[in-house]
């Protein structure tokens, strides 16, 4: 593992055990810090550098690579050349500077969707933590200008939603999520609404098409990297559990059972898990799955949707090939491939630990299979890679590993952290707002107060957001959205620096040749050249010239 619990160079520490992404395996909304992602939501790009400049020197400790993971990939740098400079810029040293690296990207088949940075959120669905902090996530994402995903089951679990003849006619929580994003959305980014089995049965696609039309992208869901069953939430109310059962969900234990009711009354049963159904259960061959998939896409297009995407999970090679081929055949706009190591709001823990294909293996095979389709003359669907991404170097690695097909990196838990942190700060500074923003702190902890006691002092990017929306509108911007902007500024700056070092000034110039493999096993599994083999022949020609 690359990450230990504390990093003395950056002055960061993890409350829990760090995962491959650098985030704690259990990330708490009320955390007082200070992991790298948490702290970058406050100080932004300053966290790219060692602390206490002028009285320290620093040395890297990530020099031994054991096992196959994204941390076993290293980024190449070059001593000459430049590629992808914007029109009007020259290869002069005054123009070949990292602020001139263009991080904008776009995806789509006919309608191109633009993003200011090559990121999107994971699916933020019916888990309550997504609902609590949605304003921060959505407004932050819209202001920065990247896509955000409304996950599965949002309509089904909303007690205020209304149905008629088995179809949704009123969906206030879904409306709130879409409207919040669209209020600040400009030409960059998008709102994506995900559909699972229950959403399809409940008529969510029809509802979104009628009310929002092509303001939204609609996404079919096959799975995710955290689990190989449907989505779950946990509820502590018997009445709510019964409501969910009546809505057609699987609820465990059964709240309608007399024995379970008695156990709940006595306190031995304290909560209920709501589960979604598996898809594709009535199909036994690949041909049947393909036929059903194409019918689903055709139906969504008949509703008027011009942009459709697919999200698939950490299944094996056959399902990966199906996702790539079907999405390409259907001319979808985006395919998100989520490997094991992906985050969750609610998944069985040992399932997360044991099921599925790890991200780097899955993403490496995705590139191989996409290349096979491209060699057949097909226009391969644009890809997004997900599953354990958090830092700027992992963004670089994911895009380069999947180049030229990968247009975005999908981040789940990392993108949520600034929302939590900003809400906690806002609730501490403004107790009257604490309940509204779901703040967890009564007062600022020392880890924050040492930086300042006002948002202008605490958030390094406060005035950048103010410039974007205007002083008057700042009163409507949640602190979590300001924290989001601040963290994204750090990730964007760090990515620009890495790309400039690789002499690539535009995202579509990144390639697999910009990576080394840190060990032979990683080289074998990914197809990325081992570090001392990379350009070795060219090096020897120089020596013998």
Secondary structure, 3 states (H helix, E strand, C coil): CCCCCEECCCCEECCCCECCCCCECCCCCCCCCCCHHHHHHHHHHHHHCCCCCCCCCCCCCCCCCCCCCHHHEEECCCCCCCECCCCCCCCCCCCCCHHHCECCEEECCCCCEEECCCEEEEEECCCHHHHHCHHHHHHHHHHHCCEEEECCCCCCCCCCCEEECCEEEECHHHHHHHHHHHHHCCCECCEEEEECHHHHHHCHHHHHHHHHHHHEEEEEECCECCECCCCEEEECCHHHHHHHHHCCCEEECCCCCHHHHHHHHHCCCCCEEEECCCCCCCCCCHHHHHHHHHHHHHHHHHCCCCCEEEEECCCCHHHHHHHHHHHHHCCCCEEEEECECCCCCCCCHHHHHHCCCEHHHHHHHHHHHHHHHHHCCCCCCCEEEECCCCCHHHHHHHHHHCCCCEEEEEECHHHHHHHHHHHHHHHHHCHHHHHHHCCCCCCCCHHHHCCCCCHHHHCCCHHHHHHHHCCCHHHHCCHHHHHHHHHHHHHHHHHHHHHHHCCECEHHHCCHHHEEECCHHHHHHHCCCECCCCCHHHHHHHHHC
